C-alpha cells in the first residue's frame, strides 16, 4: 500500500528525482527537454498543490501536483510495483483529482506521451478525456492532450 497524501520535504523530492521510472524520464525529456532531476524539482517548486507518496516502509515513491491547471504525477518503479498499489492509485487518484478540481475551481489538463499506454489507461480510469496524438515539445514526439472538468 501507498501512504498518500504526504507533505513532501526536499529529501523526498530528491529521492524521487534520482529514482524516477524510465517512462517518466522519457516523457519529460521528449515533452520539455528536461532531465529527471529538473522535471521533479521544478514540478515540486512551481506547483500550487503538491502531495507526496511513500511505500509502507516510508520510501518515497512519487509526487503529484497541479501548476496552474496542469496536473502531473512523477514516480519511481515502486509506485506501481504491486496490484494493490495500482488499484489504490486508481481509487485514491480519482478522489484526489476531484479535490483538485474543487480546490482550483476549474478543469485540469496536460499531455501524456502517446506510447505510455499504462498512464493513458490510468488517466481514462480517473475520468480524463484523452485526445488523439499530435506532435508536441522540442522533440515533436506524439503526445495526447488530456483534460477533465467537474
C-alpha atoms as an extended CHARMM CRD file, in Angstrom:
* protein
*
       150  EXT
         1         1  UNK       CA              0.0000000000        0.0000000000        0.0000000000  PROA      1               0.0000000000
         2         2  UNK       CA              0.9760000000        3.5920000000       -0.5720000000  PROA      2               0.0000000000
         3         3  UNK       CA              0.8940000000        6.3390000000        2.0470000000  PROA      3               0.0000000000
         4         4  UNK       CA             -0.8310000000        9.3300000000        0.4760000000  PROA      4               0.0000000000
         5         5  UNK       CA             -1.1260000000       12.2910000000        0.6870000000  PROA      5               0.0000000000
         6         6  UNK       CA              2.1160000000       13.3260000000        2.3410000000  PROA      6               0.0000000000
         7         7  UNK       CA              3.7610000000       16.7240000000        2.5990000000  PROA      7               0.0000000000
         8         8  UNK       CA              6.9730000000       16.1350000000        0.6140000000  PROA      8               0.0000000000
         9         9  UNK       CA             10.1780000000       17.5590000000        2.0500000000  PROA      9               0.0000000000
        10        10  UNK       CA             13.3130000000       18.2150000000       -0.0580000000  PROA      10              0.0000000000
        11        11  UNK       CA             14.7200000000       14.7370000000        0.7150000000  PROA      11              0.0000000000
        12        12  UNK       CA             11.5260000000       13.1230000000       -0.5890000000  PROA      12              0.0000000000
        13        13  UNK       CA             11.6920000000       15.2170000000       -3.7600000000  PROA      13              0.0000000000
        14        14  UNK       CA             15.3700000000       14.4070000000       -4.3890000000  PROA      14              0.0000000000
        15        15  UNK       CA             14.7980000000       10.6980000000       -3.8330000000  PROA      15              0.0000000000
        16        16  UNK       CA             12.0260000000       10.6310000000       -6.4390000000  PROA      16              0.0000000000
        17        17  UNK       CA             14.1730000000       12.7130000000       -8.8270000000  PROA      17              0.0000000000
        18        18  UNK       CA             17.1060000000       10.3180000000       -8.5030000000  PROA      18              0.0000000000
        19        19  UNK       CA             14.9430000000        7.1920000000       -8.8840000000  PROA      19              0.0000000000
        20        20  UNK       CA             12.3890000000        8.2700000000      -11.4780000000  PROA      20              0.0000000000
        21        21  UNK       CA             10.9110000000        5.4260000000      -13.5180000000  PROA      21              0.0000000000
        22        22  UNK       CA             12.0750000000        5.1210000000      -17.1150000000  PROA      22              0.0000000000
        23        23  UNK       CA              8.6800000000        6.0180000000      -18.6480000000  PROA      23              0.0000000000
        24        24  UNK       CA              8.6730000000        9.3320000000      -16.7700000000  PROA      24              0.0000000000
        25        25  UNK       CA             12.3050000000       10.0670000000      -17.6900000000  PROA      25              0.0000000000
        26        26  UNK       CA             11.4830000000        9.5400000000      -21.3600000000  PROA      26              0.0000000000
        27        27  UNK       CA              8.2870000000       11.5890000000      -21.1880000000  PROA      27              0.0000000000
        28        28  UNK       CA              9.8720000000       14.6910000000      -19.5850000000  PROA      28              0.0000000000
        29        29  UNK       CA             12.8150000000       14.5540000000      -21.9810000000  PROA      29              0.0000000000
        30        30  UNK       CA             10.5450000000       14.3630000000      -25.0300000000  PROA      30              0.0000000000
        31        31  UNK       CA              7.9830000000       16.9020000000      -23.8100000000  PROA      31              0.0000000000
        32        32  UNK       CA             10.2470000000       19.5350000000      -22.2690000000  PROA      32              0.0000000000
        33        33  UNK       CA             13.8410000000       18.5320000000      -22.9660000000  PROA      33              0.0000000000
        34        34  UNK       CA             14.2630000000       18.2470000000      -19.1900000000  PROA      34              0.0000000000
        35        35  UNK       CA             16.2960000000       15.8750000000      -17.0620000000  PROA      35              0.0000000000
        36        36  UNK       CA             14.5200000000       13.7930000000      -14.4350000000  PROA      36              0.0000000000
        37        37  UNK       CA             16.0330000000       15.8880000000      -11.6550000000  PROA      37              0.0000000000
        38        38  UNK       CA             14.9920000000       19.2090000000      -13.1930000000  PROA      38              0.0000000000
        39        39  UNK       CA             11.4860000000       17.9830000000      -14.0100000000  PROA      39              0.0000000000
        40        40  UNK       CA             10.8150000000       16.6960000000      -10.4810000000  PROA      40              0.0000000000
        41        41  UNK       CA             12.3230000000       19.6960000000       -8.6720000000  PROA      41              0.0000000000
        42        42  UNK       CA             10.6270000000       22.2630000000      -10.9260000000  PROA      42              0.0000000000
        43        43  UNK       CA              7.2660000000       20.4960000000      -10.6950000000  PROA      43              0.0000000000
        44        44  UNK       CA              7.5000000000       20.4770000000       -6.9090000000  PROA      44              0.0000000000
        45        45  UNK       CA              8.7290000000       24.0730000000       -6.6450000000  PROA      45              0.0000000000
        46        46  UNK       CA              6.2760000000       25.7130000000       -9.0390000000  PROA      46              0.0000000000
        47        47  UNK       CA              3.0310000000       23.9110000000       -8.2500000000  PROA      47              0.0000000000
        48        48  UNK       CA              0.0290000000       25.2930000000       -6.4050000000  PROA      48              0.0000000000
        49        49  UNK       CA             -0.8160000000       21.8480000000       -4.9790000000  PROA      49              0.0000000000
        50        50  UNK       CA              1.7980000000       19.1380000000       -4.2890000000  PROA      50              0.0000000000
        51        51  UNK       CA              1.4920000000       15.8210000000       -2.4820000000  PROA      51              0.0000000000
        52        52  UNK       CA              3.9800000000       13.0410000000       -1.9310000000  PROA      52              0.0000000000
        53        53  UNK       CA              3.5410000000        9.2870000000       -1.8520000000  PROA      53              0.0000000000
        54        54  UNK       CA              5.6010000000        6.7340000000        0.0610000000  PROA      54              0.0000000000
        55        55  UNK       CA              5.6620000000        2.9760000000        0.4670000000  PROA      55              0.0000000000
        56        56  UNK       CA              4.6400000000        1.2230000000        3.6890000000  PROA      56              0.0000000000
        57        57  UNK       CA              8.3190000000        1.1950000000        4.6610000000  PROA      57              0.0000000000
        58        58  UNK       CA              8.4760000000        5.0030000000        4.2230000000  PROA      58              0.0000000000
        59        59  UNK       CA             10.4450000000        5.0480000000        0.9700000000  PROA      59              0.0000000000
        60        60  UNK       CA              9.3670000000        7.9610000000       -1.2660000000  PROA      60              0.0000000000
        61        61  UNK       CA              7.7440000000        6.6140000000       -4.4300000000  PROA      61              0.0000000000
        62        62  UNK       CA              6.0390000000        9.5600000000       -6.0790000000  PROA      62              0.0000000000
        63        63  UNK       CA              4.8650000000       13.1210000000       -6.2840000000  PROA      63              0.0000000000
        64        64  UNK       CA              1.7630000000       14.6310000000       -7.8340000000  PROA      64              0.0000000000
        65        65  UNK       CA              0.5090000000       18.1360000000       -8.1550000000  PROA      65              0.0000000000
        66        66  UNK       CA             -1.0860000000       20.9150000000      -10.1060000000  PROA      66              0.0000000000
        67        67  UNK       CA              0.6310000000       24.0030000000      -11.5180000000  PROA      67              0.0000000000
        68        68  UNK       CA             -1.9770000000       26.4630000000      -12.7240000000  PROA      68              0.0000000000
        69        69  UNK       CA             -4.4010000000       23.8840000000      -14.0940000000  PROA      69              0.0000000000
        70        70  UNK       CA             -1.6990000000       21.4890000000      -15.3740000000  PROA      70              0.0000000000
        71        71  UNK       CA             -1.9530000000       18.2440000000      -13.4120000000  PROA      71              0.0000000000
        72        72  UNK       CA              1.1010000000       15.9770000000      -13.1770000000  PROA      72              0.0000000000
        73        73  UNK       CA              2.4760000000       12.8860000000      -11.4770000000  PROA      73              0.0000000000
        74        74  UNK       CA              6.0450000000       11.5680000000      -11.3780000000  PROA      74              0.0000000000
        75        75  UNK       CA              7.0700000000        8.3460000000       -9.6670000000  PROA      75              0.0000000000
        76        76  UNK       CA              9.5860000000        5.6320000000       -9.0430000000  PROA      76              0.0000000000
        77        77  UNK       CA              9.1360000000        1.9880000000      -10.0410000000  PROA      77              0.0000000000
        78        78  UNK       CA              7.8460000000        1.2560000000       -6.5290000000  PROA      78              0.0000000000
        79        79  UNK       CA              4.7630000000        3.4030000000       -7.1580000000  PROA      79              0.0000000000
        80        80  UNK       CA              3.1580000000        0.7520000000       -9.3530000000  PROA      80              0.0000000000
        81        81  UNK       CA              5.0760000000       -2.3350000000       -8.2410000000  PROA      81              0.0000000000
        82        82  UNK       CA              2.0690000000       -4.2390000000       -6.9490000000  PROA      82              0.0000000000
        83        83  UNK       CA             -1.5350000000       -4.7950000000       -7.9500000000  PROA      83              0.0000000000
        84        84  UNK       CA             -2.6240000000       -3.2100000000       -4.6470000000  PROA      84              0.0000000000
        85        85  UNK       CA             -0.6000000000       -0.0620000000       -5.3450000000  PROA      85              0.0000000000
        86        86  UNK       CA             -2.0710000000        0.2630000000       -8.8370000000  PROA      86              0.0000000000
        87        87  UNK       CA             -5.6230000000       -0.1910000000       -7.5060000000  PROA      87              0.0000000000
        88        88  UNK       CA             -5.0040000000        2.3490000000       -4.7610000000  PROA      88              0.0000000000
        89        89  UNK       CA             -3.7210000000        4.8430000000       -7.3610000000  PROA      89              0.0000000000
        90        90  UNK       CA             -6.9810000000        4.4050000000       -9.2480000000  PROA      90              0.0000000000
        91        91  UNK       CA             -9.3170000000        4.7680000000       -6.2730000000  PROA      91              0.0000000000
        92        92  UNK       CA             -7.4830000000        7.4820000000       -4.3430000000  PROA      92              0.0000000000
        93        93  UNK       CA             -6.3090000000        9.1320000000       -7.5430000000  PROA      93              0.0000000000
        94        94  UNK       CA             -9.8810000000        9.7950000000       -8.6220000000  PROA      94              0.0000000000
        95        95  UNK       CA            -10.6750000000       11.3240000000       -5.2060000000  PROA      95              0.0000000000
        96        96  UNK       CA             -7.5320000000       13.4610000000       -5.4080000000  PROA      96              0.0000000000
        97        97  UNK       CA             -8.4390000000       14.7290000000       -8.8980000000  PROA      97              0.0000000000
        98        98  UNK       CA            -11.9470000000       15.5970000000       -7.6430000000  PROA      98              0.0000000000
        99        99  UNK       CA            -10.3410000000       17.5200000000       -4.7560000000  PROA      99              0.0000000000
       100       100  UNK       CA             -8.0180000000       19.4330000000       -7.1210000000  PROA      100             0.0000000000
       101       101  UNK       CA            -10.8900000000       20.4070000000       -9.4290000000  PROA      101             0.0000000000
       102       102  UNK       CA            -12.9190000000       21.6840000000       -6.4460000000  PROA      102             0.0000000000
       103       103  UNK       CA             -9.9090000000       23.4630000000       -4.9340000000  PROA      103             0.0000000000
       104       104  UNK       CA             -8.8840000000       25.2010000000       -8.1720000000  PROA      104             0.0000000000
       105       105  UNK       CA            -12.3910000000       25.7820000000       -9.4830000000  PROA      105             0.0000000000
       106       106  UNK       CA            -11.8780000000       24.5550000000      -12.9850000000  PROA      106             0.0000000000
       107       107  UNK       CA            -10.6110000000       21.9580000000      -15.4070000000  PROA      107             0.0000000000
       108       108  UNK       CA             -7.3370000000       20.0670000000      -15.1780000000  PROA      108             0.0000000000
       109       109  UNK       CA             -5.2630000000       19.1700000000      -18.2150000000  PROA      109             0.0000000000
       110       110  UNK       CA             -1.8180000000       18.2520000000      -19.5490000000  PROA      110             0.0000000000
       111       111  UNK       CA             -0.1890000000       15.9970000000      -22.1430000000  PROA      111             0.0000000000
       112       112  UNK       CA              0.8490000000       12.3360000000      -21.9770000000  PROA      112             0.0000000000
       113       113  UNK       CA              3.2950000000       10.5540000000      -24.2640000000  PROA      113             0.0000000000
       114       114  UNK       CA              1.2250000000        8.5270000000      -26.7180000000  PROA      114             0.0000000000
       115       115  UNK       CA              3.3340000000        5.3750000000      -26.2000000000  PROA      115             0.0000000000
       116       116  UNK       CA              2.7890000000        5.4360000000      -22.4300000000  PROA      116             0.0000000000
       117       117  UNK       CA             -0.2280000000        3.1170000000      -22.5560000000  PROA      117             0.0000000000
       118       118  UNK       CA             -0.2550000000        2.4170000000      -18.7920000000  PROA      118             0.0000000000
       119       119  UNK       CA             -0.5860000000        6.1150000000      -17.9990000000  PROA      119             0.0000000000
       120       120  UNK       CA             -3.2640000000        6.5880000000      -20.6620000000  PROA      120             0.0000000000
       121       121  UNK       CA             -5.3470000000        3.7120000000      -19.2180000000  PROA      121             0.0000000000
       122       122  UNK       CA             -4.9510000000        5.1900000000      -15.7260000000  PROA      122             0.0000000000
       123       123  UNK       CA             -5.9620000000        8.6850000000      -16.8900000000  PROA      123             0.0000000000
       124       124  UNK       CA             -9.0940000000        7.2990000000      -18.5340000000  PROA      124             0.0000000000
       125       125  UNK       CA             -9.9750000000        5.4250000000      -15.3290000000  PROA      125             0.0000000000
       126       126  UNK       CA             -9.6290000000        8.7380000000      -13.4500000000  PROA      126             0.0000000000
       127       127  UNK       CA            -12.2300000000       10.2320000000      -15.7810000000  PROA      127             0.0000000000
       128       128  UNK       CA             -9.9540000000       12.2060000000      -18.0940000000  PROA      128             0.0000000000
       129       129  UNK       CA            -10.7260000000       12.5860000000      -21.7720000000  PROA      129             0.0000000000
       130       130  UNK       CA             -7.6190000000       11.6350000000      -23.7650000000  PROA      130             0.0000000000
       131       131  UNK       CA             -7.3760000000       13.1810000000      -27.2280000000  PROA      131             0.0000000000
       132       132  UNK       CA             -5.6770000000       11.8300000000      -30.3630000000  PROA      132             0.0000000000
       133       133  UNK       CA             -1.8750000000       12.1240000000      -30.5530000000  PROA      133             0.0000000000
       134       134  UNK       CA             -0.2230000000       15.1950000000      -32.0280000000  PROA      134             0.0000000000
       135       135  UNK       CA              3.3840000000       16.4320000000      -32.2080000000  PROA      135             0.0000000000
       136       136  UNK       CA              4.4060000000       18.2190000000      -29.0060000000  PROA      136             0.0000000000
       137       137  UNK       CA              7.5190000000       19.6260000000      -27.3600000000  PROA      137             0.0000000000
       138       138  UNK       CA             11.0580000000       20.1040000000      -28.6220000000  PROA      138             0.0000000000
       139       139  UNK       CA             11.1710000000       16.5200000000      -29.8940000000  PROA      139             0.0000000000
       140       140  UNK       CA              7.8560000000       16.8030000000      -31.7820000000  PROA      140             0.0000000000
       141       141  UNK       CA              7.0610000000       13.3330000000      -30.4090000000  PROA      141             0.0000000000
       142       142  UNK       CA              3.4110000000       12.3080000000      -30.3860000000  PROA      142             0.0000000000
       143       143  UNK       CA              1.5730000000       13.3130000000      -27.2220000000  PROA      143             0.0000000000
       144       144  UNK       CA             -2.1010000000       13.1900000000      -26.3100000000  PROA      144             0.0000000000
       145       145  UNK       CA             -3.7820000000       16.1620000000      -24.6700000000  PROA      145             0.0000000000
       146       146  UNK       CA             -5.9260000000       15.0810000000      -21.7320000000  PROA      146             0.0000000000
       147       147  UNK       CA             -8.4160000000       17.0220000000      -19.6720000000  PROA      147             0.0000000000
       148       148  UNK       CA            -11.1390000000       16.7150000000      -17.0780000000  PROA      148             0.0000000000
       149       149  UNK       CA            -13.6670000000       19.0710000000      -15.6000000000  PROA      149             0.0000000000
       150       150  UNK       CA            -16.0740000000       18.5120000000      -12.7370000000  PROA      150             0.0000000000
